[in-house]
Amino acid sequence: MSRTITGGIIIIIGLGLMVVSFFKSFAFLIYSTIILIMGIIIFLNKNEDKIERIKKIGGKK
């Protein structure tokens, strides 16, 4: 759940900076591309779900 929210917010920020880059400076385009890629990676990361599932089961004791 948290990866969906975090990834979505970062993707929106990246897209917003991409729009700003067309009006201001192309430096924003570089930053926005990096932020957008990070957001997509966070959004599509499935390993976090496996960790949360283990914690719900009880994990190691």
LINLINCOR-V738743 format. One record per residue. N is the residue number from 1. RES is the residue in one small letter. NEAR is the number of other ideal C-beta (glycine too) atoms within 12 Angstrom. D_LAST is the distance of its C-alpha to the last C-alpha in Angstrom with 1 decimal. Layout:
BEGIN
<<N,RES,NEAR,D_LAST> <N,RES,NEAR,D_LAST>>
END
This chain:
BEGIN
<<1,m,10,25.5> <2,s,15,25.6> <3,r,25,26.6> <4,t,18,29.5> <5,i,15,30.8> <6,t,20,30.4> <7,g,26,31.9> <8,g,20,34.7> <9,i,20,35.6> <10,i,26,35.8> <11,i,27,37.8> <12,i,20,40.2> <13,i,23,40.6> <14,g,30,41.3> <15,l,23,43.9> <16,g,21,45.5> <17,l,27,45.9> <18,m,25,47.4> <19,v,16,50.0> <20,v,19,50.7> <21,s,21,51.2> <22,f,14,54.2> <23,f,12,56.0> <24,k,15,55.0> <25,s,13,53.9> <26,f,15,52.5> <27,a,13,49.9> <28,f,23,48.1> <29,l,21,48.0> <30,i,16,46.1> <31,y,21,43.5> <32,s,28,43.3> <33,t,20,42.8> <34,i,19,39.8> <35,i,27,38.3> <36,l,29,39.0> <37,i,20,37.3> <38,m,22,34.2> <39,g,29,34.1> <40,i,21,34.4> <41,i,20,31.6> <42,i,25,29.3> <43,f,23,30.6> <44,l,17,30.0> <45,n,20,26.6> <46,k,15,24.3> <47,n,13,21.2> <48,e,21,20.2> <49,d,16,20.1> <50,k,14,17.6> <51,i,15,15.2> <52,e,16,15.9> <53,r,13,15.4> <54,i,14,11.9> <55,k,12,11.1> <56,k,10,13.1> <57,i,11,11.3> <58,g,8,7.9> <59,g,11,6.6> <60,k,6,3.8> <61,k,5,0.0>>
END
